[in-house]
Amino acid sequence: MGALQPGHLVVILAIVLLVFGPGKLGEVSAQLGKGLRELREGTEGKDHTELAHASRHCSQCGTPGPASTSFCAACGRALGEGG
C-alpha cells in the first residue's frame, strides 16, 4: 500500500490541472525540471553559472565566442545588444 499506483498518479495529475490550469502546466513543468537539474548539479558539485557562461552567442549572426569577450568577432556587434 506504500507505493503510488497509476490511479493515484491520475488523481494527482487531475488536481494539478485544476489548480494551475492547462495553460500554466507547461510553465510549471519547466520550472520543476529546472529545479531538479539545479538540485542534481548542486549535489554533484557543478556550478550552473560556469556552465551557462562558458560561451556566448551573437544575437545578430549567431557566432559563438568566449564568455570573456564583449563584442562579436565576426560582425563586431556588442554581445549585450538585443534584436
C-alpha positions in Angstrom: 0.0 0.0 0.0 3.0 2.3 0.3 3.8 2.8 -3.4 1.9 5.1 -5.8 -0.3 3.2 -8.2 -1.3 4.5 -11.6 -4.7 5.5 -10.3 -3.0 7.7 -7.7 -1.0 9.4 -10.3 -4.1 10.2 -12.4 -5.8 11.8 -9.4 -2.6 13.9 -8.7 -2.5 15.0 -12.3 -6.2 16.0 -12.2 -5.6 18.1 -9.1 -2.6 19.8 -10.6 -4.7 20.6 -13.7 -7.4 22.1 -11.6 -5.0 24.2 -9.5 -2.8 25.5 -12.3 -4.9 25.1 -15.4 -3.8 23.7 -18.7 -2.1 26.9 -19.9 0.3 27.1 -17.0 1.1 23.3 -16.9 4.0 23.7 -19.3 5.5 26.6 -17.4 5.2 24.7 -14.1 6.8 21.6 -15.5 9.6 23.6 -17.0 10.3 25.2 -13.6 10.1 21.8 -11.9 12.7 20.4 -14.4 15.0 23.4 -13.9 14.8 23.0 -10.1 15.6 19.3 -10.4 18.5 20.0 -12.7 19.9 22.6 -10.3 19.5 20.2 -7.4 21.3 17.5 -9.2 24.1 19.8 -10.3 24.4 21.1 -6.7 24.7 17.7 -5.2 27.3 16.8 -7.9 29.3 19.9 -7.1 28.9 21.5 -10.5 28.3 25.2 -10.7 25.5 26.1 -13.1 26.7 29.6 -13.7 30.0 28.3 -15.0 28.2 26.1 -17.5 25.9 28.8 -18.6 28.7 31.4 -19.2 31.2 29.1 -20.9 30.4 30.7 -24.2 28.2 33.5 -25.6 26.5 33.7 -29.0 26.0 36.9 -31.0 22.3 37.8 -31.3 22.7 39.1 -34.8 24.9 36.5 -36.6 24.9 33.6 -34.1 28.7 33.3 -33.9 29.9 31.7 -30.7 32.6 33.3 -28.7 34.2 33.1 -25.3 32.3 34.5 -22.3 35.1 37.0 -21.5 34.6 39.0 -24.7 32.1 41.8 -25.1 32.0 42.0 -28.9 31.3 39.5 -31.7 34.5 38.5 -33.7 32.5 38.1 -36.9 30.2 41.2 -37.1 31.6 43.5 -34.3 28.2 43.9 -32.6 28.2 44.2 -28.8 27.1 40.8 -27.3 24.8 42.5 -24.8 22.7 44.2 -27.5 19.3 42.8 -28.3 17.5 42.4 -31.7 
